[in-house]
Amino acid sequence: PNLKLIDLSRSENLRGYLPNTNWSHALELLDFSHCGFRGSIPASFGNLTQIISVALERNSLEGQIPDVFGNLRKLTTLRLSSCNLSGPLPITIFNLTKIIHLDLSNNHLEGPLPNHVNKLQFLKELRLHNNSISGGVPSWLFTLPSLPILDLGYNKLVGPIDRIQKPSSIKEVHLSNNNIGGSIPYSIFYLVNLTLLDLSSNNFLTALEQFPGNNLEYLNLHSNLLQGPILSTCLSPQIPILKELFGIIISKNKLTGNIPSSICKLSLLSVLDLSENSLSGTIPDCLGNLSSLQLMDLQVNNFYGKIPNSFVNNRKLSHLLLNDNQLEGLVPPSLANCASLELLNLGNNKLRDKFPHWLASLSRLQVLILRFNRFYGFLPHSIASDDFFALRIFDLSENEFTGTLSTKLFRNLRAMKDKHKQQSYSSNFQYDGEFYEIPVNLTTKRLELEFTKVVANFVSMDLSNNQFCGTIPENVGQLISLQMLNFSHNNFTGPIPTSFGNLVALESLDLSSNKLNGRIPSQMTKLTFLEVLNLSNNNLVGPIPHGNQFDTFDNDSYNGNSGLCGLPLSKQCVNHVGAEPPSPLVVEHDSSIIPFFWQVVMMGYGSGVVLGLSLGYIVFTTGRPWWFIRKVERDWQYNFSRWVRRNRVRRN
């Protein structure tokens, strides 16, 4: 009867139901967090009249939160997050005058917040994110005197936000992924201590005329309906006082105008994401010289002119995305100074250049996308032993490259030969253990999909829609980690290498619209993960192999090869003469005029698979090939908010 403390937290093997019994009236602390309890929370918890702290987070509970918690007048801590609880949000909890920590996040709670609350004077933690809370955003949320962090993201709140009546000590506002609309209220200026403002994925139409306070460190307004020249009219005049700002994310809006050069005065700027807007003009030269910049995402806008050749002092830049603009000219040689560069996407522009062979000096480069430009000429002939060894996604599709492919080009691709994929590439911008995920485009069989979540070790090569000729080097078959390979719409001749039977991870193979001859190697039946095959429009002959995945492909995989026979084609095989040649040894000799090396990425046209990258969120636009959907996971935004907090703490 005098028991005051029960702490069985993190006892994962402790299972069963919480007892509906008379708990000790003297109990002050109850911690069953991270256990295996099931069932509902018993109403007998209302007998704990002396209780100060209740922690039940991360159990497999169900049902509603009983109203009895509102009667526990000494309660200072209530943690019920990630418990699968449902039903109405218990309004009586907001009458607890001594409550300090209240965490009901990651459940299925419904209903509105109370319109008026005036008793939460000591509340320092309020976490209600990832529920189904509806209704408006009451102004009292912003005026609690002790609350530093307000997190109501991932709910069903609607707007507009009520006018904030008085200043408070709040430092972080997380209202992302709701249905809040209207204008961002001018009264947000009362939040003079605000360091983080996340209003992303809502329906805001009008942005602030200026940004709150001079302590702002992180601003996230992505995926709203914001319009106009916000950067020049709102941000630019305040830049002299925003000395702490390190993250600007205003992607997926309707912004117009130019990027003001004054943005380069933000000396701590680490993340700049203005992607998927209608911005125009040239990219300021000074952006390339921001020494603190780690991610610059300007993709899917209307920028024109040349890419600045000012990347001289930027040793931290890891992700540069300038794809889907109207950029012209050359790839700036100063990018060779970006020693930390992991991802470079220049696809879908009007660049006219030879292959930028000097990128080989970037030892961390894992994704290179030059697709859909006007690159021309041969691929480089001299390849050092450590050139491009980290490449995992390599896309040169839709250009004007010519010549044959050398075996030397494929020797160095160690990341593509990594059987265990120990050096995984992530389509994330990672900082201090947290992630900012970048959208990835996939094209397969002329269906273009956009994914924002891709498995970290996806490996692909796309050389489609160029003018490559000669035979396909046998040592392509050594790239055993490849999951997507697209050599379609070129002028390749000779047989399909029998070494392709070694590409056991391959899920999509497109060799269509070439001049390949000979038989389809029977060794390819060992490719048990192969789900997309296109060998159409070549000069292949003989019987189609059978077994494993080859029994699942239809006529479309083989059309345009008059010499092929056997199922699934209607043409029967009669009197076959000659045997299939034995598997040749992979001889490392250079049969090409000039070697090639390219880092394929995310997007290839025709019938193969390809990828492209940006700041963002989940969109499946058409058809869903399940072989790729298995790679889709994790929500970027909540994790990136945690990244922001860690960064701020570390800097402070």
N, C-alpha and C positions, 0 to 999 in steps of 0.2 A: 504493500500500500504506500510505501514511502519511496518507491523507485522514481528517480528524477531524470534518468537518461537512458535511452535505448539507441544504440548506433550499430546497425548491421549493414551499413552501406557497402556497396560493391561486393556483396555476397551473391554472385550470379547463379549459384546453385540453390539458393534459397527460394523455393517456389511455393505455390499454394495461394490461399486467399487471406486477406486481412481479416482478423477475427472481429466479429460483431459482438463485442463483449464490453463489460465495464472496465475501461482503461483506468490506470492509476490516476487519481485526481491530482497527485503531486507531480506527475510527469511534466518536465519542462522542455526536453529535447527529444524528438523522435526522427530518426534518420533511417529510412528504408530505401534510399536512392540506389539506382543501378542494381536492382535485384530482379527476381523473376516472378513477382506477385501478379496475380490475375484478379478478375472480378471487379466489383465496385468499391468505392470508398465508403466504409460503414458510417451510418449516422451517429454511432456511439462516439465518434471523434468529438462530438459536442460536449462530452463529459470532461474533456481535458481543459479544465478551467484555468490551470496554471501554466499551460503550454506556452512556450516562447517561440519555438522553431519546429516546423514540420517540413520534412523533405522526402518526397515520394517520386522524384523525377526519374524518368527512364525505367518504368515498369510497364507491364502489359495490362493495365487497368482498362476499365470501360465504364460507360454510364456517365451520369452527371456529377458535377461537384456539389456536394450537399450544402445547403444554406447554413448549416451549423457553424461553419468557419466564421461567419459574420458575428457570432456571439463570443468568440474567443478574444476577449478584450486585451489580453497581454501579448498576443501574437505579434512578433516582429518579423518573422521570416516564414514565407509560404512558397514552397517550390513544388510545382506539379507539372513541370514541362515534360513533353514527350511521353505522355501516358495514355494516348488514344482516348482521351476524355471527350465527351460531346455534350450537347444540350446548351441551354442558355448560359451566358456569362453571368455568374452570381454577383448581382449588384451589391449585396450586403457586404461583400469583402471590402468595398470602397468606403465603408464606415469604420474600418479598423484604425483607430487614431494613433496606434503605436507602430503600425506596419512600416518596415524599412525596406525589405526585399520581397517583391511580389513577381513571381515568374510562372505564368500560365501558358507559355509559348509552345508551339508545335503540338497542338491538339486540334479539336474540331468544334471549338466553342462558337456559339452563334449569338445573335442579338446585338443591340446597340450598347454603347457606353453611356453611363449616366450623364445627364445634361449639366448637373451642378455637383461639385465635390469641394468641400472646404475643410476636410479633416485630415488630409494626408500631409501633414506638416513635416514628417520625418522621412518620407518615402525617398529612397536613394536609388532604387532599381525597380523599373516597371517594364517587364518584357511580356508582350502579348502578341508577338509576331507569329505568323504562320497559323492562323485560325480562320474562322469565317465570320469575324466580327463585322457588323454592318452599321449603317447609319452615318451620321456626320462626324466631324472631327471637332469636339468641343474645345473651347479656348482654355479651359482649366488645365488641360494637359501641358500647356506651355508655361504655366505660371506656378508650378509647384516649387516651393522655395529651396528644397534640398535635392531635387532630381537632376542628375547630370546627363542621363541618357534616356531618350524616349524612343522606343522601338515598337512600332505598330505595322511593320511591313508585312506583305503577303496576307492581306485580309480583304474585305469587301467594302471598305469605307468609301463614302461618296463625298463630294464637295459641294460648295467651296469650303475652305478652312475658315472657321469662325475668327473674327478679329481678336488678336491677342491684346489683352487689356493692360498688362503691366510687365515690367522686366522680370527675368528669372535667371537662375544660375545654369540653365540648361546648356549643355555643350554639344550634344549630338541629337539630331532629329532624323529618324529612319521611318519614312512613310512610303517606301517603294512598293510597287505591285499592288496598288489599290485602284479605285475608280474615281479618285479625287479630281475635280475639274475646276474650271474658272481660272482666276488669276492667282498667282502666288502673292499672298497678302503683304502689303507694304509694312504692316505692323510686325512682320518678322524681324524688323530692325530693333525691336525691343530686346531681342536675344543677343545682347552685346557680347556674350562669352562664346557664341556659337563657333565651333571649329569644324563641324561636319554637318552638311545638309544633303540628304538623299531623298529626293522626290521623284525618282525614276519610275518608269512604267506606270504612269497615270495619264490623265487627260488635261493637263494644264495647257491653257491657250496663250497666256501672257506671262512673260517672265518678269523678274524684278527690274525696276528702273535702275537700281544699283544693288550691289551685293551687301549682305549684312555684316557690319562690324569690320574690324581689321585683323581679327584672329582666325578668319576662315582658312582652313587647311585643305578641305576636300569638298568639291561640289559635284553632285551627280544629278543631272536632269535628263538622262537619256530616255528615249521612248516616251515622249510626250507629243504635244501638238504645237510646240512653240514655233513662232514665226518671226521673220524679220531679221535685221542686222544687229542681233543682240551682242555679238562680240565687240563691235565697234561702238555701239551706243551705250551699253551697260558695263561691259567688262573693262574696256580700254581706259575710261577716265579714272577707274579706281585702282588700276594696277600699281601705282606708286605706294598705296597703303596695304596692298595684299601681299605682304612680304613673306607670309608663312604658307601661301597656297602651293601645294605640291600635286594636286590632282584635279583636273578639269575634264568632266565627261558630259558632253551634251550631244551625244550621237542619236541618230534616229529621230530627228525632228524636222522642221522645215526652215532651218536657218538660211539666210541669204547674206550677201555681202562678202567682204574679204576678211582674212585674218589680219588684224592690226599688228604691225611690227612691234608695237609696245609690249606685246605678250612675252617677248624675249627678255623683258626686265624681271620676269618671275624667276629669280635665280635658283629657287628650290624645285621648280617644276619637274616632276618625275613622270607623270602620266598625262598625256594630251590626247583625248579621243573626241574628234569632231566628225566622225564618219557618218555616212548616210544622211546627208543634208543636201542643200542646194547652194553650198558655198562656191565661190568662183574667185577669179583673179589668180595671181601667182603665189607660190608658197614663199613666205619671207625667208631670205637667205639666212637670217640670224638664227632660225630654228635649228639649223644643223649644228650650230655651235653652242647649244645649251648643254653644259657639261653634266647636269644632273638628270637629263632626260633619259628615261629607260624605255618608254613606249610612246610611239607617235603613230596614231591611226587617223589618217585623213581619207580613207577609201570611200568610194561611191559618192563623189561630189563632182564639181565641174571645174576643178583647178586646171590651168593650162600653163604653157611655157615650159621651162626646163626645171628639172629637179636641182635644187641648190647644191653646189659643189663646195659646201662649207663645213662638212663633217670632219673637222680637224681635231677638236679637243674632246669629242664625245666618246669616252671609253666605256660608258655604261649602257648605251643604247642596245637593247636586246631584240626589240620588235619594231619593225618599220613597215607600215602598210600604206601604200600609195596607189593601190590598184583601183581600177574603174574610175579613171579621170580622163583628162585630155592632154596628158603630159607628153612632151616631145623631146627630141634630142637624144643625148647619150646618158648612160648610167654613170653618175658622178664618180670618178676615181677616188675621191676623198672618202668614200664609204669603206675603203680598205683600212682606214684608221679606227673603225668601230669594232674593236677587238672582242666585244661581248655579243656581237650580233648573232642571233639564233634564227631569226625569221625575217626574210626579205620578200615582200610581195609587191611586184611592179606590174602585175598582169592587167590586161584590158586597158592599155593606153595607146599612144602613138609613137613609142620610142623607136628610134632607128639607129641601130648600133650592131657591132659584132659582139660575139660572146664575151662578156667581161671576165676574162680569165684570171684577172687579179683578185677576184673574190676567193680564189683558192687559198689565199693567205689567212682567211677568217676561220680559225680552227674550231669555232663553236657553231658554225653555220649548219643548221639542220634542215631548214626549209628554204628552198629557192623557187620562186614562181616568176617566170618571165612570159607566161602564156599570152597569146593574143596581142602581139605587138608586131614590129617589123624588123626583128632581128634577122640577120642574114649571114651568109658565109659558112665556112667550115667550123667545126668545133676544134679546140686547141689540140696540138700534136704532142707537145712536151708536157708530161704529167709527173710531178714530183711524188715521192712515195707517201707523203702525208697530205696531199691535196684532196679536199672535199671528203675526208674520211668520215665525217660526222653526218653527212647528208642522209636523210630518211625520206624526205618528200621532194621530188625533183620534177619540175614541169616546164618543158620547153614547147608545148603544143601551140598550134596556130601561129607559126612564124614562117620564115623563109630560109631556114637552115638547109644546107646542101652537103654533099659528100658522103663518104662511108664512115662507119663507126669502127674505131680501133679497139682492140682488146685491152689496150692500156687504159682506156677510159673507165673500165669497169673494175680494174684491179684494186683501186683505192677505196671503193665504197664499202668500207668495213662495217658501217652501221647497217647496211643492207645485207651483210653476210652474217650478222650477229644472230646466231641460232636462238639464243636465250633472250635477245633484245634487252640486254642489261643496260644499255645507254638509251633509255627511252626518251623520245621527243614528246613534249606535251604541247597541245594547241592552247596553252595557257600562258599568260604572263604571270610568272611566279615571283613573289617577293616575301621574304621572311616566312616561308611556309604556307602562304595563302595564295589564292589563284584569282586571276582575272581571265576568264575564258573568252576565246576569240572565235567568232562564228566561222564555220568551214563549209564551203560549197562542194557539192558532189554532183557529177554528171555521169549518168549511166544510161545507155540506150536512149540517148536524146532526151532524157528526163533530168531536169536540173532541180536539185534539192538543196535546201540550206539547213545545216545542222549547227547548233551552237555547242554541242558537246561531242567530243570525239575521243576515242580511247588514246591513251598517251603514246603508244608505240606503233601507230599506223605507219606503214611503209609503202610508198608508191613511186612509180616512174611513168611519165607520160611524155612521149616524143611525137605524138600524133600530129597529123596535118602539117607536115613539113615536106621537104624534098630529099630526104635521106635516101641513099641507094646502097647497092652492094648487099652482101650477106649479113645476117644477124650474127654477131660474134657468139661463139660457143660459150664463152665464160659469163654471159648473162645468166646462165643457169647456175652460177655460183651465188647469186644474190638470193639466198634461200629465205630471207625474211620478207621478200616482196609479197604484198597482198593485192596490189593492183599494178598491172603492166599494160600499157597501151602504146603500140607502135603502128596504129592504123593510119591509113591515108598517107602513105609514103611510096617509095619505089623500091622497096627491099626485094631482093631476088634470092634464089637458092632455097634450100629446105628449111623447115622449122627445126631448130637445133634439138637433138634428142636430149640434151642436158636440161631442157625445160621440164623434164620429168623430175628434176631435183627441187623444183620450186614448190615445195610441199605446203607452204603457207598461202599460196596464191588463191585468191577468191574471185578475181576478175581478170580475164585475159582477152585483149582485142588486138588481132593482127590483120584485120579486114582491110580490103582495098589496097593491096600491094601486088607484087608479082611473084609470090612465093610458089614453089613447085615441090614435087615429091609427095611422099605420103605423110599423113599425120602420125607422128611418133607414138607407138603403143605405150611408151614409157609415161606418157601424159595421163594415162588412166590412174596413175598413183596420186594424182592431185585431188585428194578426197575433200578438200574445202572449196574447190572450184564451183562457183555458182553462176558466173556469167562467162560465156565463151562466144567469141565472134571470129570466125575464120573465113567469112564470106568474101566473095570477089577476089579470088586468087586463082592460081593454076594448080591446085592440089589434086592429087589422083589417088586411086586405090580405095580400099575399104575403110570405112570409119571405125576406129577402135571402139570396143565395148567394155563395159565394166565400170563400177562406181559411178562417178558423176556423169560420165559420158552417156549413160543410159537415161539421163534426164534432159538432155538438150534437144531442141526441135530443129526443124528445117532451117530456120533463120540463121542458125549458127554456121551453116555450110553453103548457103545459096551462092550461085555465081562461080562454082567450081565444077565444071562439066565432067571432070574425070573422077569425081568422088562417087562412091556407091555404098549401098548398105543402109540399114536403118539409122536415122529416121527418114532418109530419103526413099522415094519410091523406086529408084533405080537399083536393080539387083546386081550383085557382084558375080561375074562369070569368068572362069578361066584366068585367074590372076597369075601373072608370070613375074618371077623375081621376088627376092626377099627384101625385107626392110634392112637397110644398112645398119651395121653394129654401131653402138655408141662410141663416137670418137673421143680420143683423149683431148682434154682442154689444153691446147698449145698456146702459150702466151706469146703470140707474134702479132705484129702490127700489120694488118692488111688494109688499113685505111690510108687515105691521102692525108688527112689531118684528124687527130684524135678529138674526142668530144667528152665534155663532162658537164653535166647539168643536173640541177637539183629540182626534181619534179615536185609539184605540189598541187594541191587541192582541186584543180579543175581541168578536165580535158574534154574536148568536144567530140562528137561522133558518138560511139557507143561504149566508150570506156568510162572509167571513173576518175573524177578529178576534184581538186579541193582548192579553196580560197579563204582568206581570213579577215577578222574585224573585232569591236567591243560589244558585247552584247548579250543574246537571249534566244528562246527556242522557236524555230519555225520549220515545220515540215510542209513543203509547198505542194508536191505531187508525189505519186507512187512511193512506196517505201520498201526498198530491197532489204529484206531482213538480215542479209549478211552484213550490212553496214550498221543497221539500227542497233545491233548488239553492242556497238561501241559507244552508244550515246548514254551519258550519265552526268550527274552532278549539277547543281545550280550555281551559276557564277556569282550572282550578285551578293548574296548573303556572305559568301566566303570573302568576296573582295572588300566588303564593309569591315569584316574582321581584320583583313590585311591593313586597312586604313588605320584602325585602332592600334594595331601593333606598331605600325610605323610611327604613329604619333607618340606612343609611349616610349619607343626606343629613342626618338629624337629628343624627347623631353628629359 
